[in-house]
Amino acid sequence: MDFPLARQRFYQEIRQPDEAIDLAKAALYLAQEEYPDLDAEEYLNALDTMAAEIKERLPEEAYPLRIIKTINQYLYEDLGYYGNKDSYYEPENSYLNQVIDRRTGIPITLSLVYLEVAKRLDFPMVGVGMPGHFLIRPVIDEMQIFVDPFSQGEVLFAEDCQQRLSEIYGRPIEMRPEFLQPVTAHYFLVRMLNNLKVIYLNQSDIPRSLATIERILLLFPDSPIDQRDRGLLYYQTGRWTEASQDLEDYLLQVPDAQDSTVVRELLRRMGREV
């Protein structure tokens, strides 16, 4: 099967060592499958321009909190970026080109804009994949602070993250150290794709659901849940050879899965004995 050109570009980007992956390019190649006329360079240039304009406003003594304050004023006050709470589950919120055009998005895509601008200011930051939310933090040894790009760049300490987590889940949640660890580029992209996967599955949009899962499996080929989900979509569309392969691989990886009985029954219907 021939992949679209955008998929090939995405694959070329992610097959590099994790630290060499350009997140903005990878995210734009994801978007190109949905928006074939998208010019990636146009949006990379837009990020360059944002950073250049912020650089002109930085104070002479550019301490971390001053840099964050300057970025926040530019993105949220001058450009009007905001977290899209009213239409959180719109797929557009997960595509970087749409986030830049509409100046709104969800935590992970607003974090991506912020990270890319900060990178261009030589102010390195990393993503923090907190459950149910996404934050970023500066790479600074002497202090640990977090920034919430979905909430106008609010600066948080670890205790604030605990409170934010409990607010999201509506009950007290125990903060674990791993919740505040930096994430890899591969994980960052999978978080973006998982958002789209949930949206498209809920919309019963099988072609887009399949395309999304296929790209997740490019990042993590042995993800059993995604092998299972792709197999189920193949089954629904009558592609039983591919469905059988995926579902058999799923059972090999997770033989005691809670849904193993259902999966085995599907395989029997397709004439496969497990």
Salt bridges, closest charged atoms under 4 A:
ASP18 OD1 - HIS186 ND1 2.56
GLU33 OE2 - ARG7 NE 2.39
GLU33 OE2 - ARG215 NH1 3.80
GLU34 OE1 - ARG208 NE 2.84
ASP48 OD1 - ARG120 NE 2.59
ASP78 OD2 - ARG57 NH1 2.18
GLU90 OE1 - ARG102 NH2 3.16
GLU116 OE1 - LYS119 NZ 3.18
GLU116 OE1 - ARG120 NH1 2.77
ASP148 OD2 - HIS133 NE2 2.96
ASP148 OD2 - ARG164 NH1 2.46
GLU154 OE1 - ARG164 NH2 2.91
GLU167 OE1 - ARG164 NE 3.56
GLU178 OE2 - ARG176 NH1 3.99
ASP205 OD2 - ARG208 NH1 2.92
GLU214 OE1 - ARG7 NH1 3.00
ASP226 OD1 - LYS197 NZ 2.72
ASP229 OD2 - LYS197 NZ 2.69
ASP229 OD1 - ARG228 NH2 2.90
GLU242 OE2 - ARG239 NE 3.22
ASP246 OD2 - ARG230 NE 2.64
GLU248 OE2 - ARG272 NE 3.08
ASP259 OD2 - ARG228 NH1 2.99
GLU265 OE1 - ARG268 NE 3.61
GLU265 OE2 - ARG269 NE 3.60
